Structure formats: structure tokens, C-alpha cells
Amino acid sequence: MSHSGSFVVLMGTDLKKCSFATMNALYNVVNDGYYRNNIKFNILKSKRVSSVDNFSADLGFHSHPELSALFVYFEGDLLDASAFDLREFEGYKWYTPRKDISMLPDFITQNTIFGTVGYKPHHHYPDNKHFEVTAFTSFKPNVGTFILPITEKYFATLFQVKQYIVEILVEHNLVSYYGVKHNYIETGRTLVATEDDRVAIGLSRLFDAEPFTLCTMVKDWN
């Protein structure tokens, strides 16, 4: 299936340049994307992102913002691209905030978002070559199977990637999706049943959830 959208590439450091309206839109998009599984399976009770102010921290971008990125996939071209540099990659347009811009325009509210996906250094690996997928959402059929592999390729042009990692809930029936659709290989499972268990995997003590099984899956890159 062909796709006709374009991407905005926001480094973790770029999020500080975004207006409240933009950050609020991103906050709602990510939470809406996760809400469907939350309401379907009723395991995770809290929002994926607790507040606009905690957007970077809750997604894990705050520790290494210069090594983290959020990709936002839009319908068509970006309507207001004056604050962005344009790059062509794999036949698609990729908009990156210009370095001389201190405040980005409210570009998100002017465009229809079809999906998001983020990457951040995995906290278990100090080499900054193992990156975890986060903020992965899709709002149109087949968008998820498109934006994950193409952003993996793009991200690997920015940083040296040794391995991509996903940590997912077994109960959300995502193991086969990542295995079959995206060629990730399962490496282990962890029961997350208590508050201390949730903190150990990077969640806040305030995060409310029923006991669940966390599955780690990896894809070797270089």
C-alpha cells in the first residue's frame, strides 16, 4: 500500500521549542493512541503521558534529549514549513526544525496526524547504541507497519544504532505483531505486579495498572 504523507522529525531538544498548543496536541495524540488498548484490555489505568509538562519525562526523552527523536507522520505536506529544513529520504519528505529557530510555529494543529513513533537510548545500555521504541501510535490502517520500519532507517542515519528494542505488554497481544510484521525477536518476559516492579521498568509510582507481563523484543541493526 502506498502512502502520501510526510514526517516531522522532533529531536528531544526540539520539544523545548514547541508551543503549549503543539505540546498539548502531541500529548493528546499519544494518549489517544494508547487509550484504545487501555480501554480494550483494561490493564493500564493511567494515561501514557500524565501531563503536558511531563511529556518528555514520561516518554523517556528527558535523560538524553539530544539522542532521542519523535517522528510525527502527517497527511500530505507540512502546511507551514517556514521553520523547517526539508530532506528527501526513501521517497518521502522529512521536515526538521531549523537550528536557528528558537520557537516553532503551531504546525501540528494545522495538519492531520496519522501516526507517531519515538526512539530513545535504552536505560540498560550506556553505549547509547541500543534504542527503545516509544510513543508508537497509528490512526489509519497500515500506517503502523509503514512508519516503524521507515523511521528505523531514518533514525539510523542520525545515530549509530546497534539494536532496536521494544518492551510491550503480552496481554495486549502485540508479541506476534512485532515478530511477524517487524521482525523483532523475543528475549525475555518480566511479571510486573507491584508498585516496585513498575518503578523498576521506568514507570512512575503513581502509574496505576493491573499486574501484567512485560515482553522484551529486539531487532539487531548493525
C-alpha positions, 0 to 999 in steps of 0.5 A, spaced: 500 500 500 502 506 498 502 512 502 502 520 501 504 523 507 510 526 510 514 526 517 516 531 522 522 529 525 522 532 533 529 531 536 528 531 544 531 538 544 526 540 539 520 539 544 523 545 548 521 549 542 514 547 541 508 551 543 503 549 549 498 548 543 503 543 539 505 540 546 498 539 548 496 536 541 502 531 541 500 529 548 493 528 546 495 524 540 499 519 544 494 518 549 489 517 544 493 512 541 494 508 547 487 509 550 484 504 545 488 498 548 487 501 555 480 501 554 480 494 550 484 490 555 483 494 561 490 493 564 493 500 564 489 505 568 493 511 567 494 515 561 501 514 557 503 521 558 500 524 565 501 531 563 503 536 558 509 538 562 511 531 563 511 529 556 518 528 555 519 525 562 514 520 561 516 518 554 523 517 556 526 523 552 528 527 558 535 523 560 538 524 553 534 529 549 539 530 544 539 522 542 532 521 542 527 523 536 519 523 535 517 522 528 510 525 527 507 522 520 502 527 517 497 527 511 500 530 505 505 536 506 507 540 512 502 546 511 507 551 514 514 549 513 517 556 514 521 553 520 523 547 517 529 544 513 526 539 508 530 532 506 528 527 501 529 520 504 526 513 501 521 517 497 518 521 502 519 528 505 522 529 512 521 536 515 526 538 521 526 544 525 531 549 523 537 550 528 536 557 528 529 557 530 528 558 537 520 557 537 516 553 532 510 555 529 503 551 531 504 546 525 501 540 528 494 543 529 494 545 522 495 538 519 492 531 520 496 526 524 496 519 522 501 516 526 507 517 531 513 513 533 519 515 538 526 512 539 530 513 545 537 510 548 535 504 552 536 505 560 540 498 560 545 500 555 550 506 556 553 505 549 547 509 547 547 504 541 541 500 543 534 504 542 527 503 545 521 504 541 516 509 544 510 513 543 508 508 537 501 510 535 497 509 528 490 512 526 489 509 519 490 502 517 497 500 515 500 506 517 503 502 523 507 497 519 509 503 514 512 508 519 516 503 524 520 500 519 521 507 515 523 511 521 528 505 523 532 507 517 531 514 518 533 514 525 539 510 523 542 515 519 542 520 525 545 515 530 549 509 530 544 504 532 546 497 534 539 494 536 532 496 536 528 494 542 521 494 544 518 492 551 510 491 550 505 488 554 503 480 552 496 481 554 495 486 549 497 481 544 502 485 540 508 479 541 506 476 534 505 483 531 512 485 532 515 478 530 511 477 524 510 484 521 517 487 524 521 482 525 523 483 532 525 477 536 523 475 543 528 475 549 525 475 555 518 476 559 518 480 566 511 479 571 510 486 573 505 486 579 507 491 584 508 498 585 516 496 585 516 492 579 513 498 575 518 503 578 523 498 576 521 498 568 521 506 568 514 507 570 512 512 575 509 510 582 503 513 581 502 509 574 496 505 576 495 498 572 493 491 573 499 486 574 501 484 567 507 481 563 512 485 560 515 482 553 522 484 551 523 484 543 529 486 539 531 487 532 539 487 531 541 493 526 548 493 525 
